[in-house]
Amino acid sequence: MELQVEGRNLDIRKVWQEKIEAEKARLTRHHAGLIHHLRVSIEETASHKSGGYEVRLVAGVPNDTVVVSRKGESVRTILGEAFDTLGLQLKELQRKRRQFSATKGPELEEPEVA
């Protein structure tokens, strides 16, 4: 999985990078081979009502893109929440794909005409 981390209006702190790496490892364990690209952006926001930071995760999966956004005052906390939500969305995506392939079933063969 390709990982891209970017900071907007701030520098990425070492503890944030370590948290991102730990969460990436957890995603890789639980959803091996599903995510091709993961972009994590952390932005310092000016609005005091929405908290001081916004975290956005964009995960590229086959034939789809999953986006999660969280706002808050603690980057480590909202990183954890965002990765938890991403994990749940990926789990649901896999469930829907399994359900679709199970309902589609094997192709029926047409009888030969003599």
LUMTIBA-99189 format. One record per residue (C-alpha): chain; residue in three letters; x, y, z. Coordinates in Angstrom, 1 decimal. Last residue first. Example, Ala and Ser with C-alpha at 12.3 -4.5 7.8 and 13.67 -1.06 7.14 Angstrom:
SITE   torkol   mido       px       py       pz
SITE        A    ser     13.7     -1.1      7.1
SITE        A    ala     12.3     -4.5      7.8
***
This chain:
SITE   torkol   mido       px       py       pz
SITE        A    ala    -28.8    -30.9    -31.6
SITE        A    val    -29.2    -27.8    -29.3
SITE        A    glu    -26.8    -27.7    -26.4
SITE        A    pro    -28.2    -26.6    -23.1
SITE        A    glu    -27.2    -23.2    -21.9
SITE        A    glu    -24.8    -23.1    -19.0
SITE        A    leu    -25.8    -21.2    -15.9
SITE        A    glu    -23.2    -18.7    -14.7
SITE        A    pro    -22.2    -19.3    -11.2
SITE        A    gly    -23.7    -17.2     -8.5
SITE        A    lys    -24.8    -13.5     -8.7
SITE        A    thr    -26.1    -13.7     -5.2
SITE        A    ala    -22.7    -14.8     -3.8
SITE        A    ser    -20.8    -12.2     -5.8
SITE        A    phe    -23.0     -9.4     -4.6
SITE        A    gln    -22.9    -10.6     -0.9
SITE        A    arg    -19.1    -10.8     -1.1
SITE        A    arg    -18.9     -7.3     -2.5
SITE        A    lys    -21.3     -5.9      0.1
SITE        A    arg    -19.3     -7.5      2.9
SITE        A    gln    -16.0     -6.2      1.5
SITE        A    leu    -17.4     -2.6      1.3
SITE        A    glu    -18.8     -3.0      4.9
SITE        A    lys    -15.4     -4.0      6.2
SITE        A    leu    -13.8     -1.1      4.3
SITE        A    gln    -16.3      1.3      5.8
SITE        A    leu    -15.6     -0.1      9.3
SITE        A    gly    -11.8      0.2      8.8
SITE        A    leu    -12.2      3.8      7.5
SITE        A    thr    -14.3      4.7     10.6
SITE        A    asp    -11.6      3.3     12.9
SITE        A    phe     -8.9      5.2     10.9
SITE        A    ala    -10.8      8.4     11.3
SITE        A    glu    -11.4      7.9     15.0
SITE        A    gly     -7.7      7.2     15.7
SITE        A    leu     -6.6     10.2     13.6
SITE        A    ile     -9.2     12.3     15.5
SITE        A    thr     -7.6     11.3     18.8
SITE        A    arg     -4.0     11.8     17.7
SITE        A    val     -4.8     15.2     16.1
SITE        A    ser     -6.5     16.6     19.3
SITE        A    glu     -8.8     19.5     18.9
SITE        A    gly    -11.4     18.1     16.5
SITE        A    lys    -12.5     17.5     12.9
SITE        A    arg    -12.9     14.2     11.1
SITE        A    ser    -13.0     13.3      7.4
SITE        A    val    -13.2      9.8      5.8
SITE        A    val    -13.1      9.1      2.1
SITE        A    val    -13.3      5.7      0.4
SITE        A    thr    -12.5      5.5     -3.3
SITE        A    asp    -13.8      2.8     -5.7
SITE        A    asn    -13.1      0.3     -8.5
SITE        A    pro    -10.3     -1.4     -6.6
SITE        A    val     -9.5      0.5     -3.4
SITE        A    gly     -8.0      4.0     -3.1
SITE        A    ala     -8.2      5.3      0.4
SITE        A    val     -8.6      9.0      1.1
SITE        A    leu     -8.2     10.0      4.8
SITE        A    arg     -8.9     13.5      5.9
SITE        A    val     -8.0     14.9      9.3
SITE        A    glu     -9.2     18.4     10.4
SITE        A    tyr     -7.6     20.4     13.2
SITE        A    gly     -8.3     23.1     15.7
SITE        A    gly    -11.9     22.4     16.6
SITE        A    ser    -15.0     22.9     14.5
SITE        A    lys    -16.2     26.0     16.5
SITE        A    his    -12.7     27.5     16.7
SITE        A    ser    -12.5     28.0     13.0
SITE        A    ala     -9.0     28.6     11.7
SITE        A    thr     -8.3     25.0     10.8
SITE        A    glu     -5.0     23.3     10.9
SITE        A    glu     -5.0     20.6      8.3
SITE        A    ile     -3.9     17.0      8.4
SITE        A    ser     -3.9     15.0      5.2
SITE        A    val     -3.6     11.2      5.0
SITE        A    arg     -3.5      9.6      1.5
SITE        A    leu     -3.8      5.9      1.2
SITE        A    his     -3.2      4.0     -2.0
SITE        A    his     -3.8      0.4     -3.1
SITE        A    ile     -6.1     -0.7     -0.3
SITE        A    leu     -7.6     -4.2     -0.5
SITE        A    gly     -4.4     -6.2     -0.5
SITE        A    ala     -4.7     -7.2      3.2
SITE        A    his     -7.7     -5.6      4.9
SITE        A    his     -7.2     -6.6      8.5
SITE        A    arg     -3.5     -6.8      8.7
SITE        A    thr     -2.9     -3.9      6.2
SITE        A    leu     -5.4     -1.7      8.1
SITE        A    arg     -3.5     -2.4     11.4
SITE        A    ala     -0.2     -1.6      9.8
SITE        A    lys     -1.6      1.7      8.5
SITE        A    glu     -2.9      2.5     12.0
SITE        A    ala      0.6      2.0     13.4
SITE        A    glu      2.2      4.1     10.6
SITE        A    ile     -0.4      6.9     11.1
SITE        A    lys      0.2      6.9     14.9
SITE        A    glu      4.0      7.1     14.3
SITE        A    gln      3.5     10.0     11.9
SITE        A    trp      1.4     11.8     14.5
SITE        A    val      4.0     11.3     17.2
SITE        A    lys      6.7     12.7     14.8
SITE        A    arg      4.8     15.9     14.1
SITE        A    ile      3.6     16.8     10.6
SITE        A    asp      4.3     20.5     10.0
SITE        A    leu      1.4     22.9      9.7
SITE        A    asn     -0.8     25.0      7.4
SITE        A    arg     -1.6     21.8      5.4
SITE        A    gly      0.2     18.7      6.4
SITE        A    glu      0.6     15.8      4.0
SITE        A    val      1.0     12.1      4.4
SITE        A    gln      1.2      9.7      1.3
SITE        A    leu      1.1      6.0      1.8
SITE        A    glu      1.3      3.4     -1.0
SITE        A    met      0.0      0.0      0.0
***
